[in-house]
Structure formats: structure tokens, C-alpha cells
């Protein structure tokens, strides 16, 4: 086992966080921002754990592998709409299917990446339901993406959905309303992250920001919280730190360990802590455990989002982000408020989540100003941090939006 760690932090990015996993090669752009991967037993940050384990082979430095930046193009295609631009209500499923197929085909032609079954023969969809029924990934969009993948050779049961909260998944139509009914979403498995069944103890994002700060509960009372039932992950010789678990956000490993690729299906709103609740947020803070702790501060949450999005395995398998602008919210998010929503009958697809979030931030600020609200504060630096880590580009060259006609 070899240890690979980052170097000094880049200016403005707190050098406090890391993700850990055995044998991961770290890109230079990530290492420069103090994002590091370590073997689970040989860590400089946990000397007590290391001392309790057998002697290990000294760390050997390896040349970092730099991931290429994603293509910053954003492809756009229209959806039919009624007189009120209410795209979700007026477009038929066939029209959603045609629009998604046009975007996916254009992406394949432009990038050379074919969305066909590979070695693992599975594909994942990260949906968004955390704002409730009014502001969730549209069901017709999810169905259209599934059908596009099935046309490319994926079996129905090999396309799975990943969501966070079971109640919101039920109220938005992705799970049956009855908790006793375990039927999947139209034949496709739905992985509920809060069930704690889809985390791996060696895959986590590490940050000293506590899960809770209570003079009693912050001690060693972990009986009520163990994401891996049956395994004493806090026992002597494993992770002998009273606050060790509070530091960790376990990652949704099926998306990057069990798939040939995964697709991000966010919904857009503002967010008072991370600025934009969209592509980056859906892939990070809504895609792991123990992330609400970051919402306490607009100085820590942006760094957490950027660093999690820069994890190499997550990026390598992240094919693209596809979002409907059928309903997005410009203030008060991520809690849904229909008074502050805008409807645009169009879909966006891009491999660059930073470019997508940046363009939506412009839309959000224009809508705020038009209705007498202040823009999102400049000191929310999520997009800046993500660009520094090589996740994407805030100001891509023109043209940013490329129109795509439906076939």
C-alpha cells in the first residue's frame, strides 16, 4: 500500500480536507489544493491508528495523473411549452425523449465518448429531490435519459437511480408512497443514501468541521450512529479518535465504483451558503453523508463542494450534467417557493459543471435584480474554488451556449 498526499494549499482554499482510499493516484490540480487520498491505516492525520497497526512499507512518491479539464460547451435544446412557458406540464414524454436524444447524440459526436455498456455494464443517475415535489428532477426527464441509455444497449435493471432522502423520493414520485412497497422506479433500482447501505468505510471525505458540537454527544457515544451495522468501525486499532466519525462524509460509491459512467440530473435554485444549488451541489453535498455540517458557514461549504467534486474517481465516471430549466428558483432556495420560480422550456447538457453553474448564477442574479433583490454575494466562492481545482471553467470562451435542434 502506498501513501499519496497533497502539497501546500492554494491561496484561499482551506487546507483542512481530504478524501481517503487505498491506492489512488492524485491529480496535481487536486494535490495543490490539499485534497489527499490515504490508505485507511497509514495516515499522518491519525497517529494513534497508525501506531496500532503492523509496520507498513514506507510511502513511495508517484507522478500525479492530471485529469484533463472538461469540455466547457453547454448544449441547449428547446421543449414545447404552452402560453405560460410551462414546459413540464405541456411537453409530452415523446417530446422529452426527442430532446434528450438530440442532446446526448450531440455530446457523443462532440466528445467521442459513447454512452454504451462497458466492463461493468451499469449506469447511474444522480437525481435531485431535496427541495420536495415542486423543485425536483422532472420524472419525464429521468425517463427520457433511461430510454436513451436503453437504446444504447443497457438493460433496464442495469440503470439505477441515486437519491438521498426516502421521504422526498416518495413525495416526488421516485419511490412508492407506501413505505412497505419496495417496488423500484419502473423497473430501475433506486439507491437511497440515507439508508446507509451504499457507503463504503474506506471511501470518505474528511474535514475537521464537526458533525455536531454538543458537550455530551460529541464524546464517544456513537451507539446510535454507525453507517456500517455489524462492524465496530470505532473500535481500538481501527479509528481510535473520539471525533473521527464526525469528520467524515461517506461517499455514494455505487456511482463511481459500480458503473461505467453516471449522469448528474440536478434542479437549479439559489443557496445562501454555496451560492448555486445545481450541478456541483447535487454531485457532492447531496451525494454523501454528514454534509449538513457544512451549511453552517459560507466559508467552509464552498471549499467542501469544490474538493468533493475534484475527487478523481468521481470525475472520471461523471459523464455529464443534464438539467431542465422548466422550473428554477432565484431566491429562498433550496426550500421550494413557487412565488420565486422561473419557467424556461429548455434543457441544458454539459460535461462542465462549473460552466453550467456559472451561467445559471447569471440567470439567478438577473432574476433577483429584476424583482428588487440583491444578487448572490460575491464572497460565496464555490465556483472559484472548483475552477482552481480543475473541475471546470467559470468563464468559458464563446459561444457558451450551443443550440441543438431535435431530430
N, C-alpha and C positions, 0 to 999 in steps of 0.2 A: 504494500500500500504506500502511496506517495502523497505527500502534502504539497498543495499548491496554494499559495496565498497571494493577496494583493499587495501592492506597493503603497506609497503615500497617497492620500486622498486628493482629489481635485478640489480647487477652491470652491467654497460654497456648498459642498456636499458633505454632510456629517460622516466622519469615518467611524461609524459605530455598528454597521450592519454586515451580516454575512449570511450566505446560504451554505449548507453543508451536505456533502455527499461524497462517497468514496470514488476516487479516480476520475475526477472531472478536469478537463483542460480548460483553463480560464482565458477568455479573450483579453487582449491588452487594454481595450477600451473599458472593460469592466474592472480589471485589476486596478487601473489608475484611479478608480473611484471607491476603492476599499471594499469592493464586493468580493468575497473569497469563498472558496469551497474547501472543506477539510474532510478527512476521514473521520468517522464518528468517534474513534477512540484516541486519535492523536491530534489534539488541538491545543494550541498555545493559550486559548482563552479559558480552558478548563484544566488547570494543572492537577487538581485532585483526581480527576478522572484518569488522566494520563498516567499518574503515579500508580493507580490501582490496576493497571493493565500490564501484560508482559511487554518486555522491551521490543521496540519495533525498529525496522530498518530506517536509517536517517532519511530525511526528506531529500528528494532529488529534484533540482530545478529543471523544468522543461520549457521549451519555447512555447509561448502562448499562441493559440489559434485565434485569429481575428475574424469575427463574423462580418461579412460584407453588409453595408447599410441596405435597408430595404428600398425597393423602387418607390419614389415618393409620389407617383401618379395616383390620382383619385379618379376612378371611373364613375360616371353618373348616368343613370338611365331613368326615364320618367315612368310613372304609373298613372293609369287613368284615374280621374278624380271627378267628383261632382262639382256643383257650383260653389261649394264652400271649401274646395280643395281637400275634402275628407277622403284621402286615399285609402286608408284601411277599410273604410266602410263601403267604398264604391268599387274597388278593383276585385275582379273575380280571381279564383285560385289559378285558373289558366293564365291570366294576365300576370300574376305574381310569378308563375313558373317561367313564362317567356322572358320577363325582365331579369330574373336571376340567371337564367341560362345565357342570356346575352352578356351579362357581366362576367360570369365565370369563364365563358369561352374566350372573351377578350383578354382576361387575365392570363389564361393558359397560353394564348398566342403571344402575348407581350413578354411573358417571363420564361416561357419554355417549360414551366412546371405543370405537369399533367396531374389532375386530381383523380388518379386511378389507384386501385388497390396495390399495395406494396407488400413487403415481407410480413407485416402484422395484419394486413387486410382489415383494418379498422379505421374509422374516422370519428372524431369527436366534435360536438357543437357546444360551445360555451354560451348559454342563453342568459338573459338578464331578467329577473323578476322582482328585484328587491324594492322597487317603488310601488309594487302592487298592480292590480289589473289595469289601471289607467295608463301605465307607463312601463310596459314590459315588451320583450321581444315578440313581435306580432306572430301569431300562430301561422298565418299564411306564408310568412317569410321562412319560418322554420321548415314548413312542409315543402316549400319550393327548393330550399337547399338540399333537403333529404332526397327529393326526386332527382335533382341534378346529379347527386352522388350515385344514386341507384342506376341512372343511365350510364354512368361511367364504370359500372361493374361491382359496386358494393352491395352486399346482401343487406336486406332490411335490418336484421338483428345485429349487424356489424357497424351500424351508425348509432352512436349513443349520445345522449344529452347530459350536460353537467349543469346543475343548479345548486344554489346554496341552501335555501330555507324551504322545508317541506310545506309549510302552510302557504307561503306565497306561490310555490309551484302549483298547489291545488287551486288557489283562487284565480290564478292566471290561465288555467286550463291545461297545464303540462302534466299534472297528476290527477287521478280521480278525486272527487270531493270527499269520498268516504276514506277514512284512514285504514279501513280494513280491506279495501280494494287495492291490490298490488299490481294491477294491470299496467304495462308500460305505455308510453306515449305512442299510440298507433303502431305497436309492434317494435318500438325502439326503446332500449333500456334508458332509464333516467337515473343518473347517479346524484344522490342528494348528499352534499358535502357535510352538512350538519349531522348526518348520521354517524360521522367519524369512521366510516368503513372504507373510505377512499383516500386515506392518508398513509404515508409510509414513515416510520420513525427516523429514517436516515435522510429524508428529504424535508428540509425546513428552512425558512428564512429567519435569521437570528438578529434580534435587535434588543438592546437593554431596556427599551421602553416597556414598563410592566404591563401585564395583562390586567392586573388590578393593583391597587395600592391601599391596603387595609391593614391596620396593625395586627389583626388576628389572622385573617385569611391569607395574608402574604407570607405566612410561615410555611410549615411543612404539611399543612392539611390539604393533601391532594386526593383524598379518597373519592371525592365527588367528581374529579376531573381526570380522566385517563382516556385519551383518544385511541388507545390500543388495549382493550379489555383482555385480561388474562396475562398481560405482560407487565412486570414491575419495572417500568422504564425509569423510575426514580430510585431504584434500589442501590445499595452500596456497590461500587465498582462499575456502575453504568453512567449515571449522570448525577454525581453527588453534589448537587448545588440546590439550595432551598428555592432559588428563583429560576432555576434552569428552564422549567417548562413555561414560565411566564414570559420568557424571552422569545419563544418560538412561535412562528406561524407556519403550520404544516401545509404543504403544497398539494394541490389536486393532481396526484401523479398519473391517473389514467390518461390525461390529455397529452402528456409527453413521454410516458413510458409504454403505453399500450396501443398507441395509434401510429399510423403512417403520417398523419397530419391532423391538425384541428383548426376549426374556423370560429372566429370570435363574432358573436351576434349581439352587440350592445344596443342600448337605447340612450339617447342623449338628454342630459339636463345639466344645470349648473350644480356646483357642490361648494359649500362655503369653506371647505378645508383643502380639497385638491383642485379646485377651480372648475374643471370639466369632469363630469361623470359620464364617461364614454368608453372608448376603445381601451385605453390604458387601465382605467379603473376596473372594468369588467374582467380583464385578464389577470388582475393582481389582487386588489383588496376584496373583490367579490369572488375570488377564486382560491381562497386559502382560509385557514382557521385563525382565530385570535387576531383579527385585524382591526376591530373597532377601537382598540387601544390607540391606534394612530390618529383617530379623529379628534383627539384632544388638542392637537396643535397643528397649525398650518405650516410650521417649520419642519415637523418630522414626517407628516403624511406624504408630502411630495417626494421626499427622499426615498421613503419606503416603496411608493408606487414605481418610481424610476428604477430602483435597484432590483425589485422583483421582476419587472418587465425585461431587465437585461440578463436574466439567468439564461445561459446558453441553450440548455435543453428546451426550455420553454419557447425561445425564439426560433430554434431550428425547425421545430414541428408546427409552429404557428404559421399557417398558410397565408391567411389574410383576415381582414375585418370587413364585415358586410353589415351595413346599418340602414334601417328605414328612417327617413325623415318625415314619415307620416304623422308623427307627433313627437315633438321635443319641447322641453321646458326651459325657460330662460331665467327664472328666479324662484327661490323657495325649494329647490331640489336638494337632495334626491327624493324628498317626500312629494308625492304627486299632488298637484293643484291645477285643475283644469282651467282656471282663470288666467294662468300664465303659460299656456301652451301655444305652440305654433304648428300648423299642419302644412307640409310640403309634399306633394305627390312625386317622390323621387327616392331612388336607392343609391347609396354610395358603396363602393368597394375599393379597398386599398391594402397593400402589404405594409404600409407605413402608418402605424397608429398615431405617431406624433403629428404627422401632417394632417391626418383626419381630425384629431382633437383640436389642432391649431385653427383649422378652418371653421370648425363648429364654435370655437371660442369667439371668433369674429362675429358669427351669426348671433350668438348669445348676447354679446355686448351691444350689437346694433339693436336687437330687440329690447334690451334693457333701456338703452338711451331713448328709443322711440316711445317708451311708456313711462319715462321720467325716473328711471332707476339708474344708480351708479353702475359702471362696468365692474367686472370681476377685478379685484385688486391685483396690481402688478406684482406684489410681493408673494403671490402664490406661484411657486417656481417649478411646478411639476413638469411642464413641457421642457423647460430649460434643462433640468436635471436629466430627463430622459434623452434629450438630444446629446448632452455631454457623454452619456454612456453608450452612444451609438445605436439607440433603439429606433431613431427616426430623425426627421428633419422638420424643424419648425417653419422654415421659410423656403420651401422647395422652389425650384425655377419654374417659370411659366411655361406652358399652361399647367396650372394645378389641377383643374377640373377638366376631364376629357369626356365629352358626351358619347354615349353608346346607344345606338338605335336597337330596338328589339328586332329579332329575326322574323 
